[in-house]
């Protein structure tokens, strides 16, 4: 049996990046996190951050320095979440929101990893659950 347990992101400062994603997701940084390894639990899967001495940020959308991965976050409304992630240190890179208000926007976290805020038709949130 195969089970996904961790999604690990390279970074120069684990606690700083974990704090950013903790604020973005509203989930706490895992107890026992430290300068070499930090994590945020999402049920059985952990979003983890590992310190890399010679970290080189992706330069998305530059194909010479590819993004390598990105995270998607489904939201009820883009605008309030955008204000929140920008205040936390994200940078808006591209906007793919259509005139109907659905689509996605691409951001980078404070050290250059891309992520998206998405609003898709037919997706609704109730508390912490997608319906």
C-alpha positions, 0 to 999 in steps of 0.5 A: 500500500502506498500513502502520501505522508508529506509534501516537502518544500526546500527553503532557507528558513523553515520557521519563517516559511512555515509561519507564512503558510500557517497564516495562509491556511489557518493551521498551526505549525506542528509542535517540535518544528525547528530550524531544519524541519518544520511542518503543518498537518493536514489530516494524514498529510504534512506540508513540510519545510526543509532547510537547504543551505544553497537554496535557489528560488524558482523564477516562475514563469522563467523555464530556465528556473522552473517552478517545480511544483505549486499549491492550489488553495480553493477559496470562497472569494478571491479579493479578501483572500488576496488582500490577506495573502499579500499582507502576509508577504505574497506577491501577485504574479498573474491573474486568470479570473474571468469576467464571471469571477471564476478562475485563479490568480498566481502568487509567489510566497516570500521566497519565490514558490508559486501558489494559486488562489482558485475559485471554481464553479460548483465548489462551495465551502462549509466551515472547513469542508468543501461541498 
